[in-house]
Amino acid sequence: MNFEDIFIRNVPGIREKLRTGKVGIAGCGGLGSNIAVSLVRAGIGSLKIADYDKVELSNLNRQYYFLEDVGKLKTEALKNLLWQINPEVNITSINE
């Protein structure tokens, strides 16, 4: 398996730009968690995520979390999910 095949359908030339790109997301809720997943699926190289909250049952209907994540810090749950999608992405999490 060639890991780079994940990004084979990206626009030609965009993979290199994304691989060197850095993005910060303040808030890992409904918008932030979904944006983080999309960025990692596209091939972003470095991501900083920040949130102070924990995953609650009421988050599961609109945020990118699962039952097993309930009670965990959103940043930690999201980081683990993102690494399952792309283990090469550099993720920094801030729990504030």
Biopython code that builds the backbone (N, CA, C, O; Angstrom):
import numpy as np
from Bio.PDB.StructureBuilder import StructureBuilder

atoms = [
    (1, "MET", "N", (0.840, -1.186, 0.000)),
    (1, "MET", "CA", (0.000, 0.000, 0.000)),
    (1, "MET", "C", (0.884, 1.248, 0.000)),
    (1, "MET", "O", (1.781, 1.382, 0.832)),
    (2, "ASN", "N", (0.629, 2.133, -0.913)),
    (2, "ASN", "CA", (1.336, 3.408, -0.980)),
    (2, "ASN", "C", (0.471, 4.465, -0.291)),
    (2, "ASN", "O", (-0.613, 4.801, -0.770)),
    (3, "PHE", "N", (0.962, 4.988, 0.842)),
    (3, "PHE", "CA", (0.186, 5.941, 1.630)),
    (3, "PHE", "C", (-0.211, 7.171, 0.809)),
    (3, "PHE", "O", (-1.291, 7.724, 1.020)),
    (4, "GLU", "N", (0.623, 7.598, -0.102)),
    (4, "GLU", "CA", (0.320, 8.792, -0.899)),
    (4, "GLU", "C", (-0.894, 8.602, -1.806)),
    (4, "GLU", "O", (-1.450, 9.581, -2.304)),
    (5, "ASP", "N", (-1.311, 7.355, -2.026)),
    (5, "ASP", "CA", (-2.495, 7.111, -2.850)),
    (5, "ASP", "C", (-3.762, 7.701, -2.235)),
    (5, "ASP", "O", (-4.759, 7.892, -2.930)),
    (6, "ILE", "N", (-3.726, 7.989, -0.932)),
    (6, "ILE", "CA", (-4.874, 8.639, -0.291)),
    (6, "ILE", "C", (-5.188, 9.966, -0.981)),
    (6, "ILE", "O", (-6.348, 10.367, -1.078)),
    (7, "PHE", "N", (-4.155, 10.633, -1.452)),
    (7, "PHE", "CA", (-4.312, 11.980, -2.002)),
    (7, "PHE", "C", (-4.293, 12.013, -3.532)),
    (7, "PHE", "O", (-4.140, 13.079, -4.128)),
    (8, "ILE", "N", (-4.445, 10.861, -4.160)),
    (8, "ILE", "CA", (-4.310, 10.763, -5.610)),
    (8, "ILE", "C", (-5.347, 11.605, -6.360)),
    (8, "ILE", "O", (-5.107, 12.021, -7.493)),
    (9, "ARG", "N", (-6.474, 11.850, -5.743)),
    (9, "ARG", "CA", (-7.531, 12.616, -6.435)),
    (9, "ARG", "C", (-7.489, 14.110, -6.134)),
    (9, "ARG", "O", (-8.361, 14.858, -6.577)),
    (10, "ASN", "N", (-6.483, 14.543, -5.387)),
    (10, "ASN", "CA", (-6.324, 15.986, -5.155)),
    (10, "ASN", "C", (-6.015, 16.682, -6.476)),
    (10, "ASN", "O", (-5.527, 16.061, -7.421)),
    (11, "VAL", "N", (-6.300, 17.956, -6.527)),
    (11, "VAL", "CA", (-5.950, 18.769, -7.682)),
    (11, "VAL", "C", (-4.440, 18.664, -7.895)),
    (11, "VAL", "O", (-3.688, 18.772, -6.927)),
    (12, "PRO", "N", (-3.973, 18.460, -9.119)),
    (12, "PRO", "CA", (-2.530, 18.338, -9.359)),
    (12, "PRO", "C", (-1.755, 19.526, -8.776)),
    (12, "PRO", "O", (-2.117, 20.684, -8.988)),
    (13, "GLY", "N", (-0.688, 19.217, -8.041)),
    (13, "GLY", "CA", (0.165, 20.243, -7.454)),
    (13, "GLY", "C", (-0.242, 20.695, -6.061)),
    (13, "GLY", "O", (0.556, 21.315, -5.358)),
    (14, "ILE", "N", (-1.455, 20.399, -5.655)),
    (14, "ILE", "CA", (-1.933, 20.896, -4.360)),
    (14, "ILE", "C", (-1.354, 20.097, -3.200)),
    (14, "ILE", "O", (-1.255, 20.625, -2.093)),
    (15, "ARG", "N", (-0.972, 18.850, -3.416)),
    (15, "ARG", "CA", (-0.449, 18.017, -2.331)),
    (15, "ARG", "C", (0.775, 18.643, -1.693)),
    (15, "ARG", "O", (0.882, 18.665, -0.467)),
    (16, "GLU", "N", (1.693, 19.146, -2.486)),
    (16, "GLU", "CA", (2.904, 19.761, -1.933)),
    (16, "GLU", "C", (2.575, 21.026, -1.147)),
    (16, "GLU", "O", (3.179, 21.282, -0.105)),
    (17, "LYS", "N", (1.641, 21.804, -1.628)),
    (17, "LYS", "CA", (1.249, 23.015, -0.909)),
    (17, "LYS", "C", (0.607, 22.668, 0.430)),
    (17, "LYS", "O", (0.899, 23.302, 1.444)),
    (18, "LEU", "N", (-0.261, 21.671, 0.436)),
    (18, "LEU", "CA", (-0.932, 21.274, 1.672)),
    (18, "LEU", "C", (0.048, 20.621, 2.649)),
    (18, "LEU", "O", (-0.028, 20.855, 3.855)),
    (19, "ARG", "N", (0.963, 19.809, 2.133)),
    (19, "ARG", "CA", (1.916, 19.112, 3.001)),
    (19, "ARG", "C", (2.763, 20.103, 3.800)),
    (19, "ARG", "O", (3.137, 19.811, 4.936)),
    (20, "THR", "N", (3.068, 21.251, 3.238)),
    (20, "THR", "CA", (3.866, 22.264, 3.932)),
    (20, "THR", "C", (2.997, 23.294, 4.641)),
    (20, "THR", "O", (3.512, 24.201, 5.295)),
    (21, "GLY", "N", (1.679, 23.157, 4.513)),
    (21, "GLY", "CA", (0.758, 24.108, 5.123)),
    (21, "GLY", "C", (0.565, 23.887, 6.609)),
    (21, "GLY", "O", (0.716, 22.775, 7.115)),
    (22, "LYS", "N", (0.225, 24.973, 7.303)),
    (22, "LYS", "CA", (-0.063, 24.943, 8.739)),
    (22, "LYS", "C", (-1.374, 25.659, 8.983)),
    (22, "LYS", "O", (-1.591, 26.763, 8.486)),
    (23, "VAL", "N", (-2.253, 25.023, 9.756)),
    (23, "VAL", "CA", (-3.564, 25.602, 10.048)),
    (23, "VAL", "C", (-3.834, 25.481, 11.535)),
    (23, "VAL", "O", (-3.497, 24.474, 12.157)),
    (24, "GLY", "N", (-4.444, 26.511, 12.101)),
    (24, "GLY", "CA", (-4.884, 26.477, 13.492)),
    (24, "GLY", "C", (-6.390, 26.550, 13.558)),
    (24, "GLY", "O", (-7.012, 27.317, 12.824)),
    (25, "ILE", "N", (-6.980, 25.759, 14.431)),
    (25, "ILE", "CA", (-8.434, 25.743, 14.604)),
    (25, "ILE", "C", (-8.749, 25.990, 16.077)),
    (25, "ILE", "O", (-8.334, 25.225, 16.947)),
    (26, "ALA", "N", (-9.482, 27.063, 16.344)),
    (26, "ALA", "CA", (-9.910, 27.388, 17.708)),
    (26, "ALA", "C", (-11.323, 26.861, 17.886)),
    (26, "ALA", "O", (-12.281, 27.430, 17.361)),
    (27, "GLY", "N", (-11.443, 25.780, 18.624)),
    (27, "GLY", "CA", (-12.737, 25.151, 18.863)),
    (27, "GLY", "C", (-12.854, 23.861, 18.082)),
    (27, "GLY", "O", (-12.700, 23.855, 16.861)),
    (28, "CYS", "N", (-13.126, 22.772, 18.771)),
    (28, "CYS", "CA", (-13.222, 21.450, 18.150)),
    (28, "CYS", "C", (-14.647, 20.921, 18.216)),
    (28, "CYS", "O", (-14.870, 19.725, 18.403)),
    (29, "GLY", "N", (-15.598, 21.814, 18.063)),
    (29, "GLY", "CA", (-17.004, 21.434, 18.109)),
    (29, "GLY", "C", (-17.543, 21.098, 16.733)),
    (29, "GLY", "O", (-16.860, 20.471, 15.923)),
    (30, "GLY", "N", (-18.780, 21.522, 16.469)),
    (30, "GLY", "CA", (-19.454, 21.179, 15.220)),
    (30, "GLY", "C", (-18.725, 21.624, 13.982)),
    (30, "GLY", "O", (-18.616, 20.863, 13.020)),
    (31, "LEU", "N", (-18.226, 22.829, 13.981)),
    (31, "LEU", "CA", (-17.503, 23.343, 12.817)),
    (31, "LEU", "C", (-16.038, 22.907, 12.844)),
    (31, "LEU", "O", (-15.528, 22.387, 11.852)),
    (32, "GLY", "N", (-15.367, 23.116, 13.966)),
    (32, "GLY", "CA", (-13.935, 22.834, 14.049)),
    (32, "GLY", "C", (-13.575, 21.384, 13.832)),
    (32, "GLY", "O", (-12.608, 21.091, 13.129)),
    (33, "SER", "N", (-14.331, 20.458, 14.421)),
    (33, "SER", "CA", (-14.003, 19.034, 14.265)),
    (33, "SER", "C", (-14.177, 18.585, 12.818)),
    (33, "SER", "O", (-13.372, 17.803, 12.312)),
    (34, "ASN", "N", (-15.213, 19.068, 12.154)),
    (34, "ASN", "CA", (-15.443, 18.696, 10.759)),
    (34, "ASN", "C", (-14.427, 19.321, 9.820)),
    (34, "ASN", "O", (-14.004, 18.689, 8.852)),
    (35, "ILE", "N", (-14.032, 20.560, 10.097)),
    (35, "ILE", "CA", (-12.994, 21.200, 9.278)),
    (35, "ILE", "C", (-11.669, 20.470, 9.442)),
    (35, "ILE", "O", (-10.957, 20.257, 8.460)),
    (36, "ALA", "N", (-11.330, 20.085, 10.663)),
    (36, "ALA", "CA", (-10.078, 19.364, 10.911)),
    (36, "ALA", "C", (-10.037, 18.059, 10.131)),
    (36, "ALA", "O", (-9.015, 17.728, 9.531)),
    (37, "VAL", "N", (-11.130, 17.320, 10.133)),
    (37, "VAL", "CA", (-11.189, 16.059, 9.389)),
    (37, "VAL", "C", (-11.006, 16.323, 7.899)),
    (37, "VAL", "O", (-10.257, 15.606, 7.235)),
    (38, "SER", "N", (-11.673, 17.331, 7.371)),
    (38, "SER", "CA", (-11.552, 17.645, 5.943)),
    (38, "SER", "C", (-10.121, 18.046, 5.578)),
    (38, "SER", "O", (-9.603, 17.622, 4.545)),
    (39, "LEU", "N", (-9.488, 18.851, 6.411)),
    (39, "LEU", "CA", (-8.112, 19.264, 6.145)),
    (39, "LEU", "C", (-7.149, 18.080, 6.151)),
    (39, "LEU", "O", (-6.271, 17.984, 5.293)),
    (40, "VAL", "N", (-7.313, 17.190, 7.109)),
    (40, "VAL", "CA", (-6.434, 16.019, 7.183)),
    (40, "VAL", "C", (-6.679, 15.088, 6.003)),
    (40, "VAL", "O", (-5.734, 14.518, 5.456)),
    (41, "ARG", "N", (-7.919, 14.931, 5.611)),
    (41, "ARG", "CA", (-8.223, 14.101, 4.435)),
    (41, "ARG", "C", (-7.643, 14.714, 3.166)),
    (41, "ARG", "O", (-7.277, 13.989, 2.241)),
    (42, "ALA", "N", (-7.555, 16.028, 3.113)),
    (42, "ALA", "CA", (-6.987, 16.698, 1.943)),
    (42, "ALA", "C", (-5.465, 16.626, 1.930)),
    (42, "ALA", "O", (-4.851, 16.739, 0.869)),
    (43, "GLY", "N", (-4.840, 16.435, 3.113)),
    (43, "GLY", "CA", (-3.392, 16.281, 3.160)),
    (43, "GLY", "C", (-2.633, 17.391, 3.842)),
    (43, "GLY", "O", (-1.436, 17.548, 3.602)),
    (44, "ILE", "N", (-3.297, 18.176, 4.696)),
    (44, "ILE", "CA", (-2.587, 19.242, 5.414)),
    (44, "ILE", "C", (-1.428, 18.628, 6.197)),
    (44, "ILE", "O", (-1.546, 17.522, 6.724)),
    (45, "GLY", "N", (-0.315, 19.345, 6.272)),
    (45, "GLY", "CA", (0.873, 18.804, 6.926)),
    (45, "GLY", "C", (0.926, 19.049, 8.418)),
    (45, "GLY", "O", (1.439, 18.217, 9.166)),
    (46, "SER", "N", (0.395, 20.193, 8.865)),
    (46, "SER", "CA", (0.516, 20.561, 10.270)),
    (46, "SER", "C", (-0.773, 21.231, 10.735)),
    (46, "SER", "O", (-1.298, 22.129, 10.076)),
    (47, "LEU", "N", (-1.268, 20.779, 11.876)),
    (47, "LEU", "CA", (-2.543, 21.264, 12.383)),
    (47, "LEU", "C", (-2.430, 21.528, 13.881)),
    (47, "LEU", "O", (-1.909, 20.703, 14.631)),
    (48, "LYS", "N", (-2.924, 22.685, 14.303)),
    (48, "LYS", "CA", (-2.983, 23.014, 15.731)),
    (48, "LYS", "C", (-4.459, 23.136, 16.084)),
    (48, "LYS", "O", (-5.188, 23.918, 15.474)),
    (49, "ILE", "N", (-4.899, 22.356, 17.077)),
    (49, "ILE", "CA", (-6.296, 22.385, 17.502)),
    (49, "ILE", "C", (-6.372, 22.819, 18.961)),
    (49, "ILE", "O", (-5.550, 22.418, 19.785)),
    (50, "ALA", "N", (-7.371, 23.644, 19.268)),
    (50, "ALA", "CA", (-7.522, 24.154, 20.630)),
    (50, "ALA", "C", (-8.988, 24.079, 21.053)),
    (50, "ALA", "O", (-9.888, 24.457, 20.304)),
    (51, "ASP", "N", (-9.204, 23.580, 22.271)),
    (51, "ASP", "CA", (-10.528, 23.541, 22.869)),
    (51, "ASP", "C", (-10.344, 23.198, 24.345)),
    (51, "ASP", "O", (-9.354, 22.567, 24.716)),
    (52, "TYR", "N", (-11.279, 23.603, 25.177)),
    (52, "TYR", "CA", (-11.201, 23.339, 26.621)),
    (52, "TYR", "C", (-12.205, 22.274, 27.062)),
    (52, "TYR", "O", (-12.172, 21.821, 28.206)),
    (53, "ASP", "N", (-13.092, 21.879, 26.159)),
    (53, "ASP", "CA", (-14.263, 21.087, 26.519)),
    (53, "ASP", "C", (-14.019, 19.586, 26.374)),
    (53, "ASP", "O", (-13.051, 19.145, 25.754)),
    (54, "LYS", "N", (-14.934, 18.820, 26.970)),
    (54, "LYS", "CA", (-14.934, 17.371, 26.827)),
    (54, "LYS", "C", (-16.100, 16.954, 25.947)),
    (54, "LYS", "O", (-17.093, 17.674, 25.839)),
    (55, "VAL", "N", (-15.982, 15.803, 25.325)),
    (55, "VAL", "CA", (-17.040, 15.269, 24.480)),
    (55, "VAL", "C", (-18.209, 14.827, 25.362)),
    (55, "VAL", "O", (-18.024, 14.129, 26.359)),
    (56, "GLU", "N", (-19.419, 15.247, 24.972)),
    (56, "GLU", "CA", (-20.647, 14.867, 25.668)),
    (56, "GLU", "C", (-21.561, 14.130, 24.698)),
    (56, "GLU", "O", (-21.422, 14.261, 23.482)),
    (57, "LEU", "N", (-22.490, 13.360, 25.235)),
    (57, "LEU", "CA", (-23.444, 12.651, 24.374)),
    (57, "LEU", "C", (-24.150, 13.592, 23.413)),
    (57, "LEU", "O", (-24.378, 13.245, 22.254)),
    (58, "SER", "N", (-24.494, 14.778, 23.887)),
    (58, "SER", "CA", (-25.227, 15.730, 23.048)),
    (58, "SER", "C", (-24.393, 16.258, 21.891)),
    (58, "SER", "O", (-24.933, 16.926, 21.010)),
    (59, "ASN", "N", (-23.095, 15.980, 21.866)),
    (59, "ASN", "CA", (-22.235, 16.406, 20.756)),
    (59, "ASN", "C", (-22.304, 15.446, 19.572)),
    (59, "ASN", "O", (-21.989, 15.833, 18.447)),
    (60, "LEU", "N", (-22.707, 14.217, 19.808)),
    (60, "LEU", "CA", (-22.556, 13.171, 18.800)),
    (60, "LEU", "C", (-23.427, 13.355, 17.565)),
    (60, "LEU", "O", (-23.137, 12.770, 16.522)),
    (61, "ASN", "N", (-24.480, 14.148, 17.657)),
    (61, "ASN", "CA", (-25.361, 14.314, 16.501)),
    (61, "ASN", "C", (-24.850, 15.347, 15.497)),
    (61, "ASN", "O", (-25.407, 15.462, 14.405)),
    (62, "ARG", "N", (-23.799, 16.103, 15.845)),
    (62, "ARG", "CA", (-23.344, 17.145, 14.926)),
    (62, "ARG", "C", (-21.832, 17.333, 14.908)),
    (62, "ARG", "O", (-21.323, 18.105, 14.096)),
    (63, "GLN", "N", (-21.120, 16.662, 15.762)),
    (63, "GLN", "CA", (-19.672, 16.807, 15.833)),
    (63, "GLN", "C", (-19.013, 15.492, 15.468)),
    (63, "GLN", "O", (-19.638, 14.435, 15.554)),
    (64, "TYR", "N", (-17.767, 15.549, 15.066)),
    (64, "TYR", "CA", (-17.076, 14.373, 14.551)),
    (64, "TYR", "C", (-16.479, 13.538, 15.684)),
    (64, "TYR", "O", (-15.262, 13.377, 15.778)),
    (65, "TYR", "N", (-17.359, 13.009, 16.546)),
    (65, "TYR", "CA", (-16.943, 12.163, 17.656)),
    (65, "TYR", "C", (-17.826, 10.922, 17.704)),
    (65, "TYR", "O", (-18.846, 10.833, 17.021)),
    (66, "PHE", "N", (-17.407, 9.967, 18.529)),
    (66, "PHE", "CA", (-18.102, 8.695, 18.632)),
    (66, "PHE", "C", (-18.389, 8.383, 20.096)),
    (66, "PHE", "O", (-17.839, 9.027, 20.989)),
    (67, "LEU", "N", (-19.249, 7.397, 20.344)),
    (67, "LEU", "CA", (-19.615, 7.024, 21.712)),
    (67, "LEU", "C", (-18.396, 6.780, 22.587)),
    (67, "LEU", "O", (-18.381, 7.177, 23.752)),
    (68, "GLU", "N", (-17.392, 6.142, 22.049)),
    (68, "GLU", "CA", (-16.185, 5.842, 22.839)),
    (68, "GLU", "C", (-15.431, 7.096, 23.269)),
    (68, "GLU", "O", (-14.580, 7.032, 24.157)),
    (69, "ASP", "N", (-15.737, 8.242, 22.643)),
    (69, "ASP", "CA", (-15.056, 9.502, 22.970)),
    (69, "ASP", "C", (-15.711, 10.270, 24.109)),
    (69, "ASP", "O", (-15.108, 11.205, 24.637)),
    (70, "VAL", "N", (-16.919, 9.907, 24.500)),
    (70, "VAL", "CA", (-17.641, 10.636, 25.547)),
    (70, "VAL", "C", (-16.803, 10.659, 26.825)),
    (70, "VAL", "O", (-16.334, 9.625, 27.301)),
    (71, "GLY", "N", (-16.629, 11.861, 27.363)),
    (71, "GLY", "CA", (-15.837, 12.065, 28.577)),
    (71, "GLY", "C", (-14.388, 12.436, 28.318)),
    (71, "GLY", "O", (-13.701, 12.901, 29.228)),
    (72, "LYS", "N", (-13.908, 12.241, 27.097)),
    (72, "LYS", "CA", (-12.532, 12.589, 26.757)),
    (72, "LYS", "C", (-12.446, 14.067, 26.378)),
    (72, "LYS", "O", (-13.436, 14.670, 25.965)),
    (73, "LEU", "N", (-11.256, 14.639, 26.524)),
    (73, "LEU", "CA", (-11.029, 15.989, 26.005)),
    (73, "LEU", "C", (-11.257, 15.976, 24.500)),
    (73, "LEU", "O", (-10.819, 15.056, 23.810)),
    (74, "LYS", "N", (-11.940, 16.992, 23.993)),
    (74, "LYS", "CA", (-12.206, 17.040, 22.561)),
    (74, "LYS", "C", (-10.911, 17.044, 21.750)),
    (74, "LYS", "O", (-10.831, 16.411, 20.697)),
    (75, "THR", "N", (-9.907, 17.752, 22.239)),
    (75, "THR", "CA", (-8.640, 17.812, 21.494)),
    (75, "THR", "C", (-7.995, 16.438, 21.391)),
    (75, "THR", "O", (-7.464, 16.083, 20.339)),
    (76, "GLU", "N", (-8.033, 15.666, 22.461)),
    (76, "GLU", "CA", (-7.408, 14.339, 22.446)),
    (76, "GLU", "C", (-8.204, 13.360, 21.585)),
    (76, "GLU", "O", (-7.623, 12.587, 20.823)),
    (77, "ALA", "N", (-9.522, 13.393, 21.704)),
    (77, "ALA", "CA", (-10.365, 12.509, 20.896)),
    (77, "ALA", "C", (-10.202, 12.828, 19.412)),
    (77, "ALA", "O", (-10.102, 11.925, 18.582)),
    (78, "LEU", "N", (-10.177, 14.118, 19.089)),
    (78, "LEU", "CA", (-10.041, 14.521, 17.698)),
    (78, "LEU", "C", (-8.658, 14.171, 17.158)),
    (78, "LEU", "O", (-8.535, 13.703, 16.026)),
    (79, "LYS", "N", (-7.627, 14.392, 17.953)),
    (79, "LYS", "CA", (-6.267, 14.062, 17.524)),
    (79, "LYS", "C", (-6.161, 12.572, 17.189)),
    (79, "LYS", "O", (-5.573, 12.208, 16.170)),
    (80, "ASN", "N", (-6.719, 11.721, 18.026)),
    (80, "ASN", "CA", (-6.676, 10.283, 17.765)),
    (80, "ASN", "C", (-7.413, 9.912, 16.485)),
    (80, "ASN", "O", (-6.948, 9.064, 15.723)),
    (81, "LEU", "N", (-8.550, 10.538, 16.248)),
    (81, "LEU", "CA", (-9.301, 10.290, 15.023)),
    (81, "LEU", "C", (-8.508, 10.742, 13.802)),
    (81, "LEU", "O", (-8.430, 10.021, 12.807)),
    (82, "LEU", "N", (-7.926, 11.921, 13.877)),
    (82, "LEU", "CA", (-7.181, 12.466, 12.743)),
    (82, "LEU", "C", (-5.976, 11.595, 12.400)),
    (82, "LEU", "O", (-5.657, 11.418, 11.224)),
    (83, "TRP", "N", (-5.313, 11.057, 13.401)),
    (83, "TRP", "CA", (-4.171, 10.173, 13.151)),
    (83, "TRP", "C", (-4.610, 8.845, 12.539)),
    (83, "TRP", "O", (-3.818, 8.190, 11.861)),
    (84, "GLN", "N", (-5.846, 8.443, 12.766)),
    (84, "GLN", "CA", (-6.357, 7.237, 12.100)),
    (84, "GLN", "C", (-6.550, 7.487, 10.614)),
    (84, "GLN", "O", (-6.419, 6.569, 9.804)),
    (85, "ILE", "N", (-6.860, 8.724, 10.254)),
    (85, "ILE", "CA", (-7.034, 9.085, 8.850)),
    (85, "ILE", "C", (-5.684, 9.262, 8.170)),
    (85, "ILE", "O", (-5.457, 8.739, 7.079)),
    (86, "ASN", "N", (-4.779, 10.008, 8.826)),
    (86, "ASN", "CA", (-3.468, 10.296, 8.252)),
    (86, "ASN", "C", (-2.434, 10.323, 9.376)),
    (86, "ASN", "O", (-2.283, 11.345, 10.046)),
    (87, "PRO", "N", (-1.726, 9.225, 9.591)),
    (87, "PRO", "CA", (-0.759, 9.161, 10.691)),
    (87, "PRO", "C", (0.464, 10.058, 10.506)),
    (87, "PRO", "O", (1.264, 10.208, 11.429)),
    (88, "GLU", "N", (0.616, 10.650, 9.334)),
    (88, "GLU", "CA", (1.767, 11.517, 9.083)),
    (88, "GLU", "C", (1.521, 12.984, 9.409)),
    (88, "GLU", "O", (2.462, 13.778, 9.385)),
    (89, "VAL", "N", (0.290, 13.362, 9.711)),
    (89, "VAL", "CA", (-0.010, 14.761, 9.996)),
    (89, "VAL", "C", (0.577, 15.137, 11.369)),
    (89, "VAL", "O", (0.504, 14.366, 12.325)),
    (90, "ASN", "N", (1.150, 16.326, 11.435)),
    (90, "ASN", "CA", (1.714, 16.846, 12.678)),
    (90, "ASN", "C", (0.595, 17.610, 13.399)),
    (90, "ASN", "O", (0.101, 18.618, 12.895)),
    (91, "ILE", "N", (0.202, 17.121, 14.584)),
    (91, "ILE", "CA", (-0.901, 17.740, 15.327)),
    (91, "ILE", "C", (-0.425, 18.216, 16.678)),
    (91, "ILE", "O", (0.177, 17.463, 17.443)),
    (92, "THR", "N", (-0.704, 19.484, 16.965)),
    (92, "THR", "CA", (-0.468, 20.054, 18.272)),
    (92, "THR", "C", (-1.822, 20.367, 18.881)),
    (92, "THR", "O", (-2.671, 20.981, 18.236)),
    (93, "SER", "N", (-2.027, 19.945, 20.127)),
    (93, "SER", "CA", (-3.315, 20.231, 20.760)),
    (93, "SER", "C", (-3.110, 21.118, 21.980)),
    (93, "SER", "O", (-2.144, 20.968, 22.728)),
    (94, "ILE", "N", (-4.038, 22.040, 22.159)),
    (94, "ILE", "CA", (-4.031, 22.965, 23.273)),
    (94, "ILE", "C", (-5.361, 22.796, 24.004)),
    (94, "ILE", "O", (-6.430, 22.982, 23.421)),
    (95, "ASN", "N", (-5.281, 22.442, 25.288)),
    (95, "ASN", "CA", (-6.497, 22.193, 26.065)),
    (95, "ASN", "C", (-6.862, 23.415, 26.899)),
    (95, "ASN", "O", (-6.800, 23.380, 28.128)),
    (96, "GLU", "N", (-7.234, 24.471, 26.238)),
    (96, "GLU", "CA", (-7.648, 25.718, 26.896)),
    (96, "GLU", "C", (-8.904, 26.230, 26.251)),
    (96, "GLU", "O", (-9.424, 27.271, 26.653)),
]
sb = StructureBuilder()
sb.init_structure("model")
sb.init_model(0)
sb.init_chain("A")
sb.init_seg("    ")
for serial, (resi, resn, name, xyz) in enumerate(atoms, 1):
    if name == "N":
        sb.init_residue(resn, " ", resi, " ")
    sb.init_atom(name, np.array(xyz, "f"), 0.0, 1.0, " ", f" {name:<3s}", serial, name[0])
structure = sb.get_structure()
